[in-house]
Amino acid sequence: MKKTAFITGATSGIGKATAQLFAKNTMKLILCGRRIEKLQELQKELSEFTEVHILVFDVRYKEDVFTAINSLPSAFKNIDILINNAGNAHGLHSIQDGNIEDWDAMIDGNVKGLLYVSKAIIPTMIANNKGFIVNIGSTAGKEVYPNGNVYCASKFAVNALNKGMRLDLTKHNIRVSAIHPGLVETAFSDVRFKGDTNRAKNVYQGYKALQAEDIADIIHFVVTRPYHVNIEDLIVYPTAQASATILHKDEN
């Protein structure tokens, strides 16, 4: 019987790469995002391999989250795997120069959005006495770096929520895991630097960053272990990155 995976932030980056890999391994997919055109394109692409349902909503808005998830057709209601991938980084400023709207966007998306989606889906997993929640964190949730203050705080929250979920849900036979990537070459920096493409591009020059497909491969590995195996916490860096602030770039 096919498993059903629910992926937030599915229209780009890690979410999209995970959807593509899951589809090729014949998992049924519920793909979520804010951009209906991107979701429709991905649905068309992946329907060649598996059944795909799309939901258009922004995880920051509680009512939209619950309305969308409650609208799922019966064939997609029993969710086996939840990938809490949606999130964002806005700005890279010292705490005194930070933009409050940026702070709200990061806390609402990275923390509250994860909670809203999980709250909507966990009851079905409890009723089924099975399920797997994978929370996509960041090495920023393990180590604070200069000017990362609120973004790091939001990812530290993801790390804590992951541990709290596992403590609370173990008795319901639900597995919970967090994957914390270092530098991944996606649109992450374009969003953080608000369209400053030169600054965003420079983040990934001079070394080989992780790719979205690398993280998707790890996610797939984690969720396909035998059911008695729960990889609870996984950190992954590109080889050139030793910590949040130590990165070896080629001089050329």
N, C-alpha and C positions, 0 to 999 in steps of 0.2 A: 504494500500500500504506500502510495506517495505521501511524503511529508509536506506540510504546508509551512512556508516561511514568510514572515512579515518583515519587510525592510523599510525603514524610514530613511529619508535622504537618498532615495534610489536613483535620482536623475543624473548624478555625476559622481566622479571620484570613487571612493571605496564602496559606496552603496551600489553604484551601477556595476562595478566590476564583480561584486558579490552576487548580484542578481544574475549576471551573465554566466558565472560559474555554476551557481545553483541550478539554473535552467538547463545547462548542459548535463547536469547530473539528475535531471528529471524531477526536481522538486517543484511543487505547485507554488506560485508566487503571488503575494500581495505587495505591490510596489506603491510606495507613498512619496509624495513630494508636493511642491508648490506650483510647479510648471506643467500644466496639462499637456502642452505640445510635446515636451520631452518624455513625459510618461507614456503618451500614446505611441511615440516613436519606439520606445523601448518595449512596450507591449507587443507591437507589431513584429519587432525583431525576435523576441523570445518566445512568441507563440508558436514558432516553428518547433520548439523543443518541449514545451509544457503548457499547462493552463496558467494564464496570467490575469489577475484582476488589479485594477489601479484605483487608488484613492487620492484625491486632491485635497490637501489641507496643510496648514502650517502648524507644526507641533507646539508652537507658543500659545495657541489659542485653544483653551480647554474645551469649550463647547463644540468647536469644529472637530477636535480630536474624537470626542465621544460620539458625535453625530455620525462621523465617517465610519468609525469602527462598528457602530451598531447597525450600519446599513449593509454590512457584508452579507452576501447571499449564503444560503445554507452550505453550499459546497466549499466555502472558504472560511466558515466560522470556527472550525477546530484548528487553531493555530498551534503548530508543534514547535516552531522556532521563531523567536522575536529578536531581530537585530536592531538595537537602538543605536543607529548610526547618525541621525540628523544632529547637526550642531554647527557652530560658527565661531569665528574669531573676528573681532572688530577692533582695529587700532592696535598700536604698540606704543603706549605712552606711560610715563611715570604716573603714580597714583594721583598726584596733585594736578596733573594736566589731563587726566582721563575725561572722556566724554560720557556723561550719564546715560545718554541714549544707547551708546555702545555697551555700557555695563548691563543695561536692561536687556538688550538683545542677546547677550551671551548667557546671562542667568536664565532668562526665559526659555531660550532654545536648548542650552546644554544641560540644564538641571530640571526646570519645571516641565519642559517638553518630554524629557525622558520619563519623568514621573507620570505625566498624564497618559502617555501611550501604555506604559506598564500597567497602570491602574485599570485601564480599559481591557487589557488582555489577560492579566493574571487570573481573574476569577474562572475563566474557562479552563486554563491550565490546571488550576486546583481541582475543579470538577472532574477533569480527566485523569488526575493524579500523574501527570507527566508534562514535560515541556522543557524548553531550553531558552534562556534569556542571555544574549550576548550584548554587553554594553561596550561601545567603542569609546575608550577613554583617550589618553594621551600621556606621553612622558611628562607633559606639563602638569599632570595630576600626581606625579611622583617627586618632582623637583621644580621649585620656583626659579624663574630667571628674570633678569632685569626688564622692567616695563611690561612684564607678562601678568602682573598682579591679579586682575579680575578674571582673565581667561584661565590662568592657573588655578585660581580659587574654584572656578566652575568645574574644572576637571578633577581637582581634589575631591569635590563633592561627588562626582561620578564614581571615583574610586571608593569612597565611603559608602555610597548607595549600593554599589555592587556587593560589597562585603555584607551590608545589612540585609540585602535581598537574599543572599545565600543563607544567612543565619535563619531568616524567617521562613524560607521556602523549602529548605531541606526536608522538613517533615512531610511535605507534600510531593516529594519525589521529583522536584523541579531542579534542574541544573542551572547554575548561574556562572557566567564567566565574563571577565573584562580583558580586552586586548588594548594595549597602550602603545601606539606607534610613535616613533620619533619622526624625523622629517620625511614626509611623503609628498611626492610631486603630483599635486592635484591643483584645483582652483582655490585651495585654502588661502594661499598668500594673496591672490587677486582680491578675495573678499576682505582679508585683513587690511590690505593697503588701499582698499576702496577704488580699484581701477588703475592704480599706479603700476602699470604693467612692467616697467623697467625695474622698479624696486622688487616687485614680486618675482620676476625672472631671475634676479640676482641671487635670490635665496637658494636656488637649485643649481647654480653654476659652480664648476670646479670640482665636482665630486658626483658620484652616482647615488641619488636619493632613492629611497624606497618608492615603489610604484603601487598604484591602487591594486593592481593584480596580485602583488606580493601579499598584501593584507587580506585580500579576498581568499587566497589560497590557504592562509593561516586560519581564517574564520571557518572555511570548509573543513579543514582538518579537525579543528576543535569540536565542531558540531557532529562530526561523523565517527567520533570515538565510541566504543561500546558503552552502553548506557550506565554502567557502573563507574565510568571514568569521567571526572569533572576537572578540566583544566581551569582553575579558578582565576588565575591572574598571570598575564603574559605580557612581557615588555619586549619590543622589537625595535632595534635601531638599524639604520644603514651602517655598513662597515666603517664608513668615514666619520661617523658620529660617536663620540665617547660619552657625552652627557648633553644636557640642555645647552650648555655654553661652550663645549669643546667640539669643534668640527674641523677636520683636516681637509683643506681645499688645495688642489694642485695649483702651483704658482703660475703655470702656463694658462 
